[in-house]
């Protein structure tokens, strides 16, 4: 328990695990791809500022949020904590003053430190015109899919003497935001459709023309092309692949339009620049081709063809997999968030004693009931306490308790199923007793005789198992996936929920 938390319950963030996950992602995508760190919803409940620091330490300079307030807070944090020497690794060395390095001006030696590139902060949600001045003031990068909206950004940027960067949003099948890319847009070679090539090209003509108009607006720069995948985390990749084909079809059409300088990208199935209506002498006058970003966490893991120029990891940064249908062996992820509490009260109760709202728990034997200071107002889902089923431990070799007959003491202690809903006390699973309250929850520690007031309890996370064998190294855990699976939701929601009011404690340990 930490006095700084001001209560006997907290979220613990392991920044070393985050660092490990970022490096796993970098190893997967290679050094030539840009990472856009998704830190919306306060970095999925982990704290956007601390997460951004770790990402920046790993060379990430682009961040994605969902709302303007998130973006403003992040920009202010970056600006107020900018330290060129510490953040960018420059150290003073007298050799930097030698004549051949040109690091001095006039008669007075002066070290010239390159101005660091400003962080790119993407706002993934569409931004109404009335907030255009805020976007420009804080150098945010909005996504656009409407000429009039883009024109507003252009006009406001011009009036403020600045240039605004935007990303063109495409709807390749998510159905959320973006220019809708019709099925007819996919080239006949890719989709074996009955359309002629001209039909496929014409399907994209109105969108390409609108992008052209946006590109011609003053004080605006189209820096990227973005779309989002809806089923990349499913085992069947048919629909995800169709989204990728639509995305590539648009990029090919955009390349051929002559709006931007051509690009070479083998991921698009080409090794030479596409034909453009411009002569080679004119290419140098064109704006650079926007970067391409399609891959989300699942795409990063299983769809290398969607990596293009930039990837957008979200849930995998935080040590969780996008779904149970992806191959978890592709990335060795470590959970970043743990949720902990301490026992603040214990009482012995007789058989037939009821606990909690609705009297859903009635002891069937003399029992010990412990109380924890965490509840559904802290993100601990009330529905979790109404579920009654066992989940085999992810490291167990046994399906159920009947398989433990004749097993060693270590196997009996460590290989049993976790009786969800439960917590971990002193290396053993302890079931919840009754419904989770708004601010408190009760647990049954009858089978954990050494449990006492002040003991640390794992709500979500892991702990070495209490085993009678001295050389046992087994760890038992309750994961975000365990909680999500029990209540019929996803691990994303569980992580975000614990950010409601629990204090966060940051640690860096292996």
One Martini backbone bead per residue (centre of mass of N, CA, C, O) as a GRO file, in nm:
protein
  510
    1UNK     BB    1   0.099   0.034   0.018
    2UNK     BB    2   0.026   0.385  -0.057
    3UNK     BB    3   0.011   0.697   0.068
    4UNK     BB    4  -0.012   0.856  -0.209
    5UNK     BB    5  -0.296   0.721  -0.280
    6UNK     BB    6  -0.509   0.761  -0.031
    7UNK     BB    7  -0.562   0.440  -0.061
    8UNK     BB    8  -0.641   0.074  -0.058
    9UNK     BB    9  -0.614   0.140  -0.383
   10UNK     BB   10  -0.465   0.047  -0.711
   11UNK     BB   11  -0.266   0.128  -0.989
   12UNK     BB   12  -0.018  -0.058  -1.169
   13UNK     BB   13   0.268   0.057  -1.365
   14UNK     BB   14   0.477  -0.112  -1.602
   15UNK     BB   15   0.725   0.034  -1.790
   16UNK     BB   16   0.893  -0.213  -1.876
   17UNK     BB   17   0.667  -0.354  -2.030
   18UNK     BB   18   0.620  -0.133  -2.234
   19UNK     BB   19   0.904  -0.133  -2.352
   20UNK     BB   20   0.893  -0.424  -2.448
   21UNK     BB   21   0.650  -0.395  -2.644
   22UNK     BB   22   0.772  -0.188  -2.834
   23UNK     BB   23   1.010  -0.368  -2.921
   24UNK     BB   24   0.836  -0.590  -3.042
   25UNK     BB   25   0.708  -0.416  -3.261
   26UNK     BB   26   0.967  -0.322  -3.399
   27UNK     BB   27   1.066  -0.605  -3.475
   28UNK     BB   28   0.820  -0.673  -3.655
   29UNK     BB   29   0.826  -0.404  -3.863
   30UNK     BB   30   1.077  -0.246  -3.840
   31UNK     BB   31   1.274   0.049  -3.909
   32UNK     BB   32   1.086   0.174  -4.165
   33UNK     BB   33   0.857   0.222  -3.958
   34UNK     BB   34   0.595   0.392  -3.826
   35UNK     BB   35   0.493   0.489  -3.500
   36UNK     BB   36   0.159   0.515  -3.368
   37UNK     BB   37   0.063   0.607  -3.064
   38UNK     BB   38  -0.207   0.489  -2.879
   39UNK     BB   39  -0.347   0.740  -2.625
   40UNK     BB   40  -0.623   0.708  -2.573
   41UNK     BB   41  -0.789   0.714  -2.291
   42UNK     BB   42  -0.535   0.750  -2.125
   43UNK     BB   43  -0.396   0.500  -2.231
   44UNK     BB   44  -0.607   0.289  -2.139
   45UNK     BB   45  -0.549   0.388  -1.823
   46UNK     BB   46  -0.213   0.447  -1.800
   47UNK     BB   47  -0.118   0.722  -1.894
   48UNK     BB   48  -0.016   0.931  -2.135
   49UNK     BB   49   0.250   1.060  -2.038
   50UNK     BB   50   0.415   0.808  -1.953
   51UNK     BB   51   0.381   0.660  -2.217
   52UNK     BB   52   0.508   0.874  -2.402
   53UNK     BB   53   0.789   0.863  -2.281
   54UNK     BB   54   0.849   0.570  -2.368
   55UNK     BB   55   0.803   0.612  -2.667
   56UNK     BB   56   1.021   0.832  -2.706
   57UNK     BB   57   1.257   0.648  -2.612
   58UNK     BB   58   1.168   0.468  -2.890
   59UNK     BB   59   1.119   0.697  -3.131
   60UNK     BB   60   0.842   0.817  -3.084
   61UNK     BB   61   0.643   1.101  -3.260
   62UNK     BB   62   0.352   0.965  -3.271
   63UNK     BB   63   0.006   1.045  -3.186
   64UNK     BB   64  -0.316   0.908  -3.070
   65UNK     BB   65  -0.639   1.049  -3.044
   66UNK     BB   66  -0.993   1.144  -2.994
   67UNK     BB   67  -0.962   1.433  -2.855
   68UNK     BB   68  -0.899   1.755  -2.788
   69UNK     BB   69  -0.826   1.747  -2.485
   70UNK     BB   70  -0.613   1.528  -2.518
   71UNK     BB   71  -0.433   1.687  -2.716
   72UNK     BB   72  -0.374   1.936  -2.543
   73UNK     BB   73  -0.246   1.793  -2.303
   74UNK     BB   74  -0.013   1.670  -2.467
   75UNK     BB   75   0.108   1.929  -2.580
   76UNK     BB   76   0.168   2.063  -2.309
   77UNK     BB   77   0.352   1.846  -2.203
   78UNK     BB   78   0.568   1.864  -2.419
   79UNK     BB   79   0.632   2.172  -2.391
   80UNK     BB   80   0.692   2.167  -2.068
   81UNK     BB   81   0.912   1.897  -2.117
   82UNK     BB   82   1.137   2.023  -2.287
   83UNK     BB   83   1.462   1.851  -2.333
   84UNK     BB   84   1.715   1.836  -2.544
   85UNK     BB   85   1.924   1.672  -2.388
   86UNK     BB   86   1.756   1.444  -2.254
   87UNK     BB   87   1.555   1.362  -2.497
   88UNK     BB   88   1.800   1.369  -2.746
   89UNK     BB   89   2.111   1.303  -2.648
   90UNK     BB   90   2.274   1.558  -2.592
   91UNK     BB   91   2.627   1.625  -2.548
   92UNK     BB   92   2.883   1.783  -2.425
   93UNK     BB   93   3.172   1.852  -2.640
   94UNK     BB   94   3.466   1.990  -2.728
   95UNK     BB   95   3.481   1.864  -3.018
   96UNK     BB   96   3.235   2.038  -3.128
   97UNK     BB   97   3.439   2.304  -3.166
   98UNK     BB   98   3.559   2.232  -3.414
   99UNK     BB   99   3.608   2.353  -3.726
  100UNK     BB  100   3.501   2.095  -3.899
  101UNK     BB  101   3.195   2.115  -3.762
  102UNK     BB  102   3.047   2.395  -3.743
  103UNK     BB  103   2.970   2.475  -3.410
  104UNK     BB  104   3.023   2.785  -3.485
  105UNK     BB  105   3.002   3.146  -3.421
  106UNK     BB  106   3.231   3.328  -3.493
  107UNK     BB  107   3.421   3.400  -3.198
  108UNK     BB  108   3.193   3.235  -3.046
  109UNK     BB  109   3.149   2.954  -2.914
  110UNK     BB  110   2.869   2.741  -3.036
  111UNK     BB  111   2.632   2.521  -2.978
  112UNK     BB  112   2.440   2.340  -3.216
  113UNK     BB  113   2.106   2.254  -3.174
  114UNK     BB  114   1.879   2.072  -3.296
  115UNK     BB  115   1.564   2.100  -3.367
  116UNK     BB  116   1.311   1.934  -3.270
  117UNK     BB  117   1.063   1.748  -3.363
  118UNK     BB  118   0.745   1.775  -3.366
  119UNK     BB  119   0.484   1.637  -3.250
  120UNK     BB  120   0.244   1.415  -3.355
  121UNK     BB  121  -0.117   1.487  -3.325
  122UNK     BB  122  -0.380   1.283  -3.351
  123UNK     BB  123  -0.729   1.317  -3.443
  124UNK     BB  124  -0.959   1.063  -3.497
  125UNK     BB  125  -1.183   1.252  -3.468
  126UNK     BB  126  -1.404   1.447  -3.583
  127UNK     BB  127  -1.394   1.807  -3.648
  128UNK     BB  128  -1.551   2.073  -3.598
  129UNK     BB  129  -1.533   2.394  -3.713
  130UNK     BB  130  -1.538   2.549  -3.428
  131UNK     BB  131  -1.232   2.405  -3.363
  132UNK     BB  132  -1.007   2.506  -3.561
  133UNK     BB  133  -0.840   2.704  -3.383
  134UNK     BB  134  -0.738   2.487  -3.186
  135UNK     BB  135  -0.588   2.310  -3.383
  136UNK     BB  136  -0.388   2.530  -3.478
  137UNK     BB  137  -0.272   2.632  -3.208
  138UNK     BB  138  -0.176   2.309  -3.128
  139UNK     BB  139  -0.080   2.141  -3.369
  140UNK     BB  140  -0.293   1.959  -3.499
  141UNK     BB  141  -0.416   1.640  -3.650
  142UNK     BB  142  -0.663   1.597  -3.858
  143UNK     BB  143  -0.939   1.439  -3.985
  144UNK     BB  144  -1.068   1.408  -4.325
  145UNK     BB  145  -1.405   1.397  -4.536
  146UNK     BB  146  -1.432   1.717  -4.618
  147UNK     BB  147  -1.403   2.005  -4.782
  148UNK     BB  148  -1.530   2.217  -4.592
  149UNK     BB  149  -1.368   2.138  -4.345
  150UNK     BB  150  -1.090   2.190  -4.473
  151UNK     BB  151  -1.138   2.490  -4.541
  152UNK     BB  152  -1.154   2.586  -4.253
  153UNK     BB  153  -0.869   2.513  -4.173
  154UNK     BB  154  -0.735   2.689  -4.388
  155UNK     BB  155  -0.849   2.967  -4.304
  156UNK     BB  156  -0.749   2.966  -4.012
  157UNK     BB  157  -0.450   2.924  -4.067
  158UNK     BB  158  -0.414   3.181  -4.234
  159UNK     BB  159  -0.509   3.384  -4.005
  160UNK     BB  160  -0.254   3.257  -3.816
  161UNK     BB  161   0.008   3.189  -3.987
  162UNK     BB  162  -0.044   2.880  -4.069
  163UNK     BB  163  -0.011   2.520  -4.090
  164UNK     BB  164  -0.216   2.241  -4.170
  165UNK     BB  165  -0.244   1.909  -4.089
  166UNK     BB  166  -0.379   1.620  -4.266
  167UNK     BB  167  -0.603   1.342  -4.284
  168UNK     BB  168  -0.727   1.106  -4.493
  169UNK     BB  169  -1.037   0.949  -4.472
  170UNK     BB  170  -1.123   0.600  -4.495
  171UNK     BB  171  -1.393   0.377  -4.593
  172UNK     BB  172  -1.331   0.019  -4.613
  173UNK     BB  173  -1.553  -0.113  -4.366
  174UNK     BB  174  -1.633   0.019  -4.082
  175UNK     BB  175  -1.864   0.257  -4.081
  176UNK     BB  176  -1.776   0.552  -3.966
  177UNK     BB  177  -1.537   0.708  -4.127
  178UNK     BB  178  -1.515   0.846  -4.440
  179UNK     BB  179  -1.451   0.769  -4.747
  180UNK     BB  180  -1.627   0.570  -4.949
  181UNK     BB  181  -1.522   0.258  -5.066
  182UNK     BB  182  -1.609   0.091  -5.323
  183UNK     BB  183  -1.613  -0.215  -5.463
  184UNK     BB  184  -1.544  -0.105  -5.759
  185UNK     BB  185  -1.244  -0.004  -5.689
  186UNK     BB  186  -1.143  -0.271  -5.731
  187UNK     BB  187  -0.946  -0.433  -5.910
  188UNK     BB  188  -0.991  -0.691  -6.128
  189UNK     BB  189  -0.735  -0.854  -6.045
  190UNK     BB  190  -0.832  -0.873  -5.736
  191UNK     BB  191  -1.170  -0.941  -5.765
  192UNK     BB  192  -1.301  -1.067  -6.029
  193UNK     BB  193  -1.477  -0.880  -6.167
  194UNK     BB  194  -1.711  -0.741  -6.419
  195UNK     BB  195  -1.560  -0.497  -6.444
  196UNK     BB  196  -1.410  -0.250  -6.572
  197UNK     BB  197  -1.142  -0.055  -6.534
  198UNK     BB  198  -1.304   0.210  -6.562
  199UNK     BB  199  -1.506   0.151  -6.338
  200UNK     BB  200  -1.300   0.141  -6.107
  201UNK     BB  201  -1.193   0.429  -6.149
  202UNK     BB  202  -1.465   0.591  -6.143
  203UNK     BB  203  -1.542   0.525  -5.844
  204UNK     BB  204  -1.298   0.735  -5.742
  205UNK     BB  205  -1.316   1.019  -5.874
  206UNK     BB  206  -1.466   1.200  -5.660
  207UNK     BB  207  -1.252   1.166  -5.439
  208UNK     BB  208  -1.002   1.258  -5.589
  209UNK     BB  209  -1.111   1.543  -5.648
  210UNK     BB  210  -1.139   1.630  -5.351
  211UNK     BB  211  -0.844   1.595  -5.279
  212UNK     BB  212  -0.742   1.800  -5.478
  213UNK     BB  213  -0.887   2.045  -5.353
  214UNK     BB  214  -0.749   2.023  -5.079
  215UNK     BB  215  -0.450   2.047  -5.187
  216UNK     BB  216  -0.516   2.354  -5.301
  217UNK     BB  217  -0.521   2.464  -5.040
  218UNK     BB  218  -0.428   2.687  -4.828
  219UNK     BB  219  -0.254   2.602  -4.545
  220UNK     BB  220  -0.235   2.290  -4.638
  221UNK     BB  221  -0.158   1.941  -4.541
  222UNK     BB  222  -0.123   1.623  -4.673
  223UNK     BB  223   0.018   1.361  -4.469
  224UNK     BB  224  -0.226   1.138  -4.484
  225UNK     BB  225  -0.364   0.793  -4.500
  226UNK     BB  226  -0.667   0.669  -4.345
  227UNK     BB  227  -0.764   0.355  -4.189
  228UNK     BB  228  -0.997   0.099  -4.061
  229UNK     BB  229  -1.018  -0.213  -3.901
  230UNK     BB  230  -1.276  -0.461  -3.810
  231UNK     BB  231  -1.136  -0.789  -3.854
  232UNK     BB  232  -0.826  -0.845  -3.786
  233UNK     BB  233  -0.896  -1.025  -3.508
  234UNK     BB  234  -0.974  -1.250  -3.697
  235UNK     BB  235  -0.926  -1.550  -3.840
  236UNK     BB  236  -1.088  -1.437  -4.066
  237UNK     BB  237  -0.939  -1.241  -4.345
  238UNK     BB  238  -1.131  -1.155  -4.574
  239UNK     BB  239  -1.226  -0.866  -4.495
  240UNK     BB  240  -0.951  -0.744  -4.437
  241UNK     BB  241  -0.845  -0.785  -4.726
  242UNK     BB  242  -1.062  -0.606  -4.861
  243UNK     BB  243  -0.973  -0.346  -4.726
  244UNK     BB  244  -0.688  -0.344  -4.838
  245UNK     BB  245  -0.771  -0.333  -5.139
  246UNK     BB  246  -0.915  -0.063  -5.122
  247UNK     BB  247  -0.678   0.100  -5.024
  248UNK     BB  248  -0.489   0.038  -5.267
  249UNK     BB  249  -0.674   0.148  -5.486
  250UNK     BB  250  -0.667   0.439  -5.393
  251UNK     BB  251  -0.360   0.483  -5.402
  252UNK     BB  252  -0.329   0.430  -5.703
  253UNK     BB  253  -0.517   0.656  -5.795
  254UNK     BB  254  -0.359   0.883  -5.656
  255UNK     BB  255  -0.096   0.842  -5.807
  256UNK     BB  256  -0.229   0.883  -6.100
  257UNK     BB  257  -0.331   1.189  -6.059
  258UNK     BB  258  -0.084   1.403  -5.979
  259UNK     BB  259  -0.094   1.541  -5.693
  260UNK     BB  260   0.154   1.369  -5.626
  261UNK     BB  261   0.426   1.235  -5.578
  262UNK     BB  262   0.553   0.955  -5.648
  263UNK     BB  263   0.555   0.610  -5.542
  264UNK     BB  264   0.736   0.338  -5.394
  265UNK     BB  265   0.561   0.016  -5.330
  266UNK     BB  266   0.553  -0.320  -5.276
  267UNK     BB  267   0.282  -0.333  -5.111
  268UNK     BB  268   0.124  -0.248  -5.394
  269UNK     BB  269   0.262  -0.424  -5.634
  270UNK     BB  270   0.515  -0.230  -5.690
  271UNK     BB  271   0.839  -0.091  -5.838
  272UNK     BB  272   0.708   0.149  -5.983
  273UNK     BB  273   0.602   0.426  -6.076
  274UNK     BB  274   0.333   0.573  -6.157
  275UNK     BB  275   0.150   0.713  -6.376
  276UNK     BB  276   0.147   1.054  -6.484
  277UNK     BB  277   0.045   1.372  -6.616
  278UNK     BB  278   0.343   1.428  -6.564
  279UNK     BB  279   0.638   1.534  -6.601
  280UNK     BB  280   0.940   1.489  -6.464
  281UNK     BB  281   0.994   1.800  -6.420
  282UNK     BB  282   0.724   1.825  -6.227
  283UNK     BB  283   0.766   1.644  -5.974
  284UNK     BB  284   0.934   1.845  -5.792
  285UNK     BB  285   0.659   2.030  -5.747
  286UNK     BB  286   0.540   1.820  -5.576
  287UNK     BB  287   0.401   1.691  -5.326
  288UNK     BB  288   0.429   1.467  -5.107
  289UNK     BB  289   0.344   1.168  -5.031
  290UNK     BB  290   0.148   1.034  -4.827
  291UNK     BB  291   0.116   0.858  -4.566
  292UNK     BB  292   0.053   0.515  -4.469
  293UNK     BB  293  -0.239   0.400  -4.263
  294UNK     BB  294  -0.388   0.078  -4.128
  295UNK     BB  295  -0.259  -0.069  -3.897
  296UNK     BB  296  -0.332  -0.238  -3.628
  297UNK     BB  297  -0.271  -0.461  -3.398
  298UNK     BB  298  -0.358  -0.705  -3.572
  299UNK     BB  299  -0.212  -0.617  -3.829
  300UNK     BB  300   0.070  -0.628  -3.713
  301UNK     BB  301   0.064  -0.936  -3.649
  302UNK     BB  302  -0.103  -1.069  -3.937
  303UNK     BB  303  -0.070  -0.805  -4.160
  304UNK     BB  304   0.189  -0.708  -4.338
  305UNK     BB  305   0.042  -0.571  -4.591
  306UNK     BB  306  -0.059  -0.318  -4.382
  307UNK     BB  307   0.192  -0.139  -4.292
  308UNK     BB  308   0.355   0.034  -4.469
  309UNK     BB  309   0.451   0.337  -4.311
  310UNK     BB  310   0.227   0.302  -4.072
  311UNK     BB  311   0.147   0.221  -3.734
  312UNK     BB  312  -0.133   0.139  -3.479
  313UNK     BB  313  -0.080   0.082  -3.170
  314UNK     BB  314  -0.257  -0.033  -2.883
  315UNK     BB  315  -0.320  -0.291  -2.695
  316UNK     BB  316  -0.020  -0.404  -2.730
  317UNK     BB  317   0.125  -0.197  -2.556
  318UNK     BB  318  -0.044  -0.316  -2.284
  319UNK     BB  319  -0.031  -0.650  -2.305
  320UNK     BB  320  -0.264  -0.713  -2.510
  321UNK     BB  321  -0.481  -0.885  -2.704
  322UNK     BB  322  -0.726  -0.835  -2.941
  323UNK     BB  323  -0.771  -1.155  -2.930
  324UNK     BB  324  -0.832  -1.514  -2.934
  325UNK     BB  325  -0.763  -1.529  -3.268
  326UNK     BB  326  -0.482  -1.467  -3.229
  327UNK     BB  327  -0.134  -1.509  -3.247
  328UNK     BB  328   0.049  -1.491  -2.954
  329UNK     BB  329   0.341  -1.581  -3.066
  330UNK     BB  330   0.425  -1.323  -3.226
  331UNK     BB  331   0.399  -1.176  -2.941
  332UNK     BB  332   0.577  -1.080  -2.643
  333UNK     BB  333   0.368  -0.995  -2.395
  334UNK     BB  334   0.326  -0.748  -2.126
  335UNK     BB  335   0.160  -0.654  -1.873
  336UNK     BB  336   0.112  -0.323  -1.740
  337UNK     BB  337  -0.145  -0.375  -1.567
  338UNK     BB  338  -0.237  -0.342  -1.224
  339UNK     BB  339  -0.464  -0.445  -0.954
  340UNK     BB  340  -0.487  -0.319  -0.615
  341UNK     BB  341  -0.520  -0.423  -0.266
  342UNK     BB  342  -0.626  -0.406   0.075
  343UNK     BB  343  -0.693  -0.531   0.369
  344UNK     BB  344  -0.939  -0.370   0.604
  345UNK     BB  345  -1.119  -0.636   0.680
  346UNK     BB  346  -1.206  -0.894   0.931
  347UNK     BB  347  -1.441  -1.176   0.961
  348UNK     BB  348  -1.622  -1.399   1.155
  349UNK     BB  349  -1.858  -1.644   1.037
  350UNK     BB  350  -2.131  -1.817   1.016
  351UNK     BB  351  -2.340  -2.025   0.914
  352UNK     BB  352  -2.572  -1.843   0.711
  353UNK     BB  353  -2.425  -1.591   0.619
  354UNK     BB  354  -2.473  -1.276   0.484
  355UNK     BB  355  -2.348  -1.103   0.176
  356UNK     BB  356  -2.459  -0.832   0.060
  357UNK     BB  357  -2.641  -0.753  -0.191
  358UNK     BB  358  -2.920  -0.972  -0.197
  359UNK     BB  359  -2.793  -1.227  -0.064
  360UNK     BB  360  -2.591  -1.404  -0.266
  361UNK     BB  361  -2.423  -1.466  -0.004
  362UNK     BB  362  -2.411  -1.783   0.175
  363UNK     BB  363  -2.283  -1.949   0.413
  364UNK     BB  364  -2.181  -2.312   0.443
  365UNK     BB  365  -1.979  -2.207   0.668
  366UNK     BB  366  -1.745  -2.121   0.852
  367UNK     BB  367  -1.613  -1.787   0.803
  368UNK     BB  368  -1.392  -1.561   0.616
  369UNK     BB  369  -1.428  -1.206   0.580
  370UNK     BB  370  -1.315  -0.972   0.342
  371UNK     BB  371  -1.231  -0.623   0.292
  372UNK     BB  372  -1.237  -0.399   0.013
  373UNK     BB  373  -1.144  -0.067  -0.139
  374UNK     BB  374  -1.331  -0.167  -0.403
  375UNK     BB  375  -1.531  -0.080  -0.701
  376UNK     BB  376  -1.738   0.012  -0.961
  377UNK     BB  377  -1.630   0.314  -0.947
  378UNK     BB  378  -1.329   0.183  -1.030
  379UNK     BB  379  -1.403  -0.057  -1.262
  380UNK     BB  380  -1.532  -0.293  -1.108
  381UNK     BB  381  -1.738  -0.510  -1.227
  382UNK     BB  382  -2.044  -0.609  -1.119
  383UNK     BB  383  -2.085  -0.856  -1.307
  384UNK     BB  384  -1.848  -1.029  -1.201
  385UNK     BB  385  -2.007  -1.116  -0.926
  386UNK     BB  386  -2.238  -1.290  -1.102
  387UNK     BB  387  -2.028  -1.492  -1.182
  388UNK     BB  388  -2.019  -1.869  -1.223
  389UNK     BB  389  -1.694  -1.987  -1.294
  390UNK     BB  390  -1.438  -2.180  -1.439
  391UNK     BB  391  -1.086  -2.119  -1.512
  392UNK     BB  392  -0.827  -2.224  -1.651
  393UNK     BB  393  -0.519  -2.206  -1.615
  394UNK     BB  394  -0.289  -2.100  -1.853
  395UNK     BB  395  -0.055  -2.304  -1.704
  396UNK     BB  396  -0.224  -2.554  -1.709
  397UNK     BB  397  -0.254  -2.929  -1.732
  398UNK     BB  398  -0.555  -2.900  -1.622
  399UNK     BB  399  -0.900  -2.906  -1.647
  400UNK     BB  400  -0.965  -3.027  -1.354
  401UNK     BB  401  -0.988  -3.148  -1.034
  402UNK     BB  402  -1.001  -3.457  -1.116
  403UNK     BB  403  -0.698  -3.453  -1.237
  404UNK     BB  404  -0.553  -3.436  -0.933
  405UNK     BB  405  -0.541  -3.721  -0.886
  406UNK     BB  406  -0.226  -3.806  -0.763
  407UNK     BB  407  -0.095  -3.555  -0.727
  408UNK     BB  408   0.108  -3.337  -0.635
  409UNK     BB  409   0.138  -3.080  -0.422
  410UNK     BB  410   0.200  -2.873  -0.639
  411UNK     BB  411  -0.037  -2.939  -0.827
  412UNK     BB  412  -0.257  -2.880  -0.616
  413UNK     BB  413  -0.173  -2.581  -0.559
  414UNK     BB  414  -0.124  -2.471  -0.886
  415UNK     BB  415  -0.342  -2.628  -1.107
  416UNK     BB  416  -0.591  -2.495  -1.051
  417UNK     BB  417  -0.865  -2.345  -1.095
  418UNK     BB  418  -1.019  -2.040  -1.140
  419UNK     BB  419  -1.282  -1.897  -0.932
  420UNK     BB  420  -1.479  -1.728  -1.086
  421UNK     BB  421  -1.492  -1.483  -0.892
  422UNK     BB  422  -1.164  -1.336  -0.814
  423UNK     BB  423  -0.871  -1.333  -0.620
  424UNK     BB  424  -0.542  -1.260  -0.476
  425UNK     BB  425  -0.405  -1.429  -0.180
  426UNK     BB  426  -0.112  -1.527  -0.097
  427UNK     BB  427  -0.112  -1.718  -0.371
  428UNK     BB  428  -0.437  -1.731  -0.372
  429UNK     BB  429  -0.751  -1.804  -0.442
  430UNK     BB  430  -1.035  -1.575  -0.392
  431UNK     BB  431  -1.355  -1.547  -0.355
  432UNK     BB  432  -1.622  -1.384  -0.394
  433UNK     BB  433  -1.862  -1.208  -0.167
  434UNK     BB  434  -2.075  -1.111  -0.350
  435UNK     BB  435  -2.140  -0.804  -0.446
  436UNK     BB  436  -2.030  -0.540  -0.598
  437UNK     BB  437  -1.970  -0.237  -0.491
  438UNK     BB  438  -1.900   0.085  -0.530
  439UNK     BB  439  -1.640   0.076  -0.291
  440UNK     BB  440  -1.672  -0.241  -0.236
  441UNK     BB  441  -1.541  -0.576  -0.141
  442UNK     BB  442  -1.596  -0.919  -0.087
  443UNK     BB  443  -1.411  -1.198   0.060
  444UNK     BB  444  -1.308  -1.545   0.072
  445UNK     BB  445  -1.061  -1.657   0.338
  446UNK     BB  446  -1.090  -1.945   0.464
  447UNK     BB  447  -0.841  -2.089   0.282
  448UNK     BB  448  -0.662  -1.833   0.416
  449UNK     BB  449  -0.529  -1.822   0.723
  450UNK     BB  450  -0.299  -1.580   0.674
  451UNK     BB  451  -0.495  -1.368   0.646
  452UNK     BB  452  -0.471  -1.002   0.669
  453UNK     BB  453  -0.445  -0.700   0.757
  454UNK     BB  454  -0.273  -0.546   0.473
  455UNK     BB  455  -0.290  -0.733   0.256
  456UNK     BB  456  -0.219  -0.804  -0.062
  457UNK     BB  457  -0.433  -0.767  -0.354
  458UNK     BB  458  -0.532  -0.924  -0.654
  459UNK     BB  459  -0.740  -0.818  -0.906
  460UNK     BB  460  -0.512  -0.755  -1.137
  461UNK     BB  461  -0.278  -1.008  -1.208
  462UNK     BB  462   0.023  -1.122  -1.038
  463UNK     BB  463   0.153  -1.416  -0.847
  464UNK     BB  464   0.306  -1.612  -0.657
  465UNK     BB  465   0.266  -1.917  -0.561
  466UNK     BB  466   0.138  -2.109  -0.302
  467UNK     BB  467   0.383  -2.350  -0.221
  468UNK     BB  468   0.518  -2.652  -0.086
  469UNK     BB  469   0.731  -2.608  -0.301
  470UNK     BB  470   1.033  -2.445  -0.308
  471UNK     BB  471   1.088  -2.473  -0.646
  472UNK     BB  472   0.847  -2.312  -0.722
  473UNK     BB  473   0.759  -2.080  -1.015
  474UNK     BB  474   0.473  -2.022  -1.008
  475UNK     BB  475   0.215  -1.823  -1.162
  476UNK     BB  476  -0.063  -1.637  -1.080
  477UNK     BB  477  -0.376  -1.516  -1.242
  478UNK     BB  478  -0.554  -1.207  -1.340
  479UNK     BB  479  -0.706  -1.097  -1.624
  480UNK     BB  480  -0.858  -0.901  -1.847
  481UNK     BB  481  -0.975  -1.149  -1.996
  482UNK     BB  482  -1.117  -1.279  -1.760
  483UNK     BB  483  -1.312  -1.047  -1.699
  484UNK     BB  484  -1.427  -1.010  -1.983
  485UNK     BB  485  -1.532  -1.302  -2.028
  486UNK     BB  486  -1.731  -1.305  -1.779
  487UNK     BB  487  -1.898  -1.025  -1.900
  488UNK     BB  488  -1.894  -0.986  -2.221
  489UNK     BB  489  -1.620  -0.848  -2.312
  490UNK     BB  490  -1.330  -0.645  -2.335
  491UNK     BB  491  -1.013  -0.557  -2.244
  492UNK     BB  492  -1.036  -0.257  -2.304
  493UNK     BB  493  -1.266  -0.190  -2.100
  494UNK     BB  494  -1.121  -0.277  -1.845
  495UNK     BB  495  -0.883  -0.082  -1.854
  496UNK     BB  496  -1.044   0.184  -1.872
  497UNK     BB  497  -1.213   0.151  -1.608
  498UNK     BB  498  -0.962   0.177  -1.397
  499UNK     BB  499  -0.947   0.508  -1.453
  500UNK     BB  500  -1.165   0.659  -1.293
  501UNK     BB  501  -1.017   0.673  -0.958
  502UNK     BB  502  -0.758   0.539  -0.949
  503UNK     BB  503  -0.457   0.537  -0.852
  504UNK     BB  504  -0.125   0.578  -0.985
  505UNK     BB  505   0.155   0.351  -1.003
  506UNK     BB  506   0.494   0.380  -1.093
  507UNK     BB  507   0.702   0.134  -1.255
  508UNK     BB  508   1.048  -0.012  -1.300
  509UNK     BB  509   1.042  -0.354  -1.392
  510UNK     BB  510   1.126  -0.697  -1.470
   0.00000   0.00000   0.00000
